[in-house]
Amino acid sequence: MGLGDLSGLAYPWDTLAPYAVTARAHPRGIVDLSVGTPVDPTPEVVRDALAGASDAPGYPTTQGTPALREAVSAWFARRRGVPSLSPDAVLPTVGSKELVGLLPSLLRLGAGDVVVHPEVAYPTYDVGARLAGASTLATDDVEAWAGRADVRLVWVNSPSNPTGAVASREHLARVVAAAREIGAVVASDECYAELAWEEPYASAGVPSILDPQVCGGSHDGLLAVYSLSKQSNLAGYRSSFVAGDADLVADLLATRKHLGMIVPAPVQAATAAALGDDAHVAAQRAVYARRRAVLRGGLEAAGLVVDRSEAGLYLWVRAEGGTSGAPDARGVGDAVDPAAAPCWDLVAGLAGLGILVGPGTFYGPAGAGHVRLALTAPDERVGEAAARLAGA
Ligand SMILES: Cc1ncc(COP(=O)(O)O)c(C=O)c1O
């Protein structure tokens, strides 16, 4: 078995470089809303926990400390409507990108197997499947894969990167039922769950795949993937975990022990502290809510349209009157030339205002009409972007 077809796999963000040059040349400087890396300080409570655990001469356990796994279980009960997650069904990971990229391999998928991921999606779902030698199906339509025995893994991502769409309990329950019929694993990437802006999710929370109303009270075949990178400004710590089906988690643990993918002991302590403190998450949420309102105001004043974006760290934006720009995306999306997609006109126009954004084609052909703007710039820069947009 080979390493899968990864030929031609350029890192897409590199193609933004010329637009960054244009944006940097703006007399009042660049506003970089492209990658979405957190810019606010790591909370004191988390830094203290990291420092307090800095004497770490021995190897940490791959499984994670009981304190960390109990903190994950308590967080799911308190914040996500998941009352009965055993700490034994929790596994820390080195950032969730690691888990997303390696899950198909860790599940021993390969040639002939199919990994389903959202139609407009974080690219690592696709790369991870191809690395394992599996093929992918990009769709949000359960009927497109229901009953197919070759589908072995189904990714869902709610709230979505890049669209900010939230999946309802009903949709998630349909995914779970269809996956269970064919024995496929459902992996639910939920890393923006604490950043919900619109109702009902702002008040009631974003549904987890492990919610009893979604999964019928059984975690069989289900994995929730979570990261503290965004909600707690911990992207630099690589603080994440996976939780759900106890047998699947035990199997992942056994393999990862061999591979040496261990979360450092100070990061384990910091993660437990972060999960135990809801106050800093609420404060960060308020910061993003403010930035989101300012940026959205500027975009709408400029005649641009914000679609979905009911949760998460991004605004999903198109030109007024613009369509997805990818009429063929559902069937023959690969035939669309990503370099000629309408989103690049928006990228170029915004770069002229000194605002750097991500083109929707980075997330698949169906993103061709949109650009993604991250809320991760300091208040002053977001205000600057909104003022430039309003004056444009
Ligand atoms: C949908 C999604 N999943 C996973 C990740 C990876 O996050 P991390 O590796 O920082 O935990 C990201 C990061 O942007 C993301 O947007």
The ligand as an ORCA input file, in Angstrom:
! r2SCAN-3c Opt
* xyz 0 1
  C     -12.520     22.913     11.710
  C     -11.165     22.868     12.337
  N     -10.733     21.721     12.859
  C      -9.532     21.622     13.447
  C      -8.689     22.710     13.531
  C      -7.346     22.520     14.176
  O      -7.205     23.195     15.350
  P      -5.977     22.902     16.327
  O      -5.010     22.020     15.612
  O      -5.407     24.229     16.655
  O      -6.547     22.224     17.530
  C      -9.092     23.921     12.997
  C      -8.197     25.088     13.051
  O      -8.397     26.110     12.473
  C     -10.365     24.007     12.386
  O     -10.816     25.143     11.845
*
